[in-house]
């Protein structure tokens, strides 16, 4: 589904699009002697706080890693609980998100999702499709490698159908990704102190800034997100080039 442009806003020096690897739910629960499911539930509350805090920090888009293509290998009970959280999050927050002008977009493969989760995905996207104040992208049943493969497969299918004869270049492949049409990623954040991408937004990460924070995801909120904005403002983004040297006056 095409993405409507976000409403214009004054130019700011902070990130417009922040992507979050929400890590540490299990360790948060273990440290408190609680089942992992409690960590995931508290993680949903952290997501709500973070989404609400983002606009005031100048952020227009959040992309969060909700469930990866590899997460199906987790114990069945944990997978079931994660699916339950999707159901409860949409049931409790969809109307508020819609009312506040948030568009929700789901990234990742739809095939293989439980029927009711697939229906929730479709309904959530359709109900919020008209919103342009803020974009919340949830990577669900998503993997960066799988997304690149799927984009290449879409191009191949168009070639075989006679719809195009053009080469598969970077621009064409990018248009086939599930993130196509959204704003470029400015910064990717991983919580809990781990320092890896874990198959998240591999294509989009090419020139994104990377920030690793020690906070466990269930403890996340406005202060941690504000720290990301401040770190971003202190980075020198060169996109493969060199910072221009100051001019030297002739002596």
C-alpha positions, 0 to 999 in steps of 0.5 A: 500500500503506498505511503502518503507523505507525512505532514510538513514540519519545520526543519530540525537537526535531529533524526526524522526516522528512528528504527528500534531493535527492542531488546532485553525483555527476557533479561529484564524478566529474569533479573526480577524472577519473572517469566519471559512473558512478563518481560514482553508485556512490559515491553509493550508498555515501553513501546506505547511510551516511546511512540507517544514521546517521539513527536515532541522530539521531532521524530516523524517515523518509528520503525520497531522490530516486533517479530523476526522470521527467525523468532518462529524457532522460539518455544511455542508458548512464547510465540503464542504469547507474542501473538497474544500481545499483538492482539491486545495492543491493537485492541487497546491502542488502535483507536487512540493511534488513529485519533492521534494521526498515526499511520501504522504500517506492517513490514514483513511477510504476510504468508504463514501468519495465523489467520486472525493476526493477518486480519488484524494486520490488514484492518490496522493498516486500512483503518490508519491509512489516511493518517499523515502526522506520524508513521509507525512501522512494525517489522513483523514476520520480518527479516532483512535478508528475506525482504531483499530476496522478496524485492528481487523476486518481485522484479523477476516476476515483473520481467517474466510477465513482460511488465518491464525489461529494465535492469535490477538496479539499486533504485528498482530493488529499493522500490520492491522492499517492504519499506518502500515509500517511507522516509530514509532511516536516520538512526538504528537503535539497539537496546540492552547493550548488544551490538548487532543488527540481527537481520534488521533493515539490512538494506536501509542501514547502509548509511544510518547512524547506529546507537547502542544503549544499555537500557533493557527495553521494558525500561525504555521511554522518553529519556532514552529516546531523547538521548538517541536524538542528542547522540544523533545531533553530535554525529557527522553524517558524510554518506561516504564523502568527506566533510568540506574543509574550511576555506583558507584565506590567501596570505 
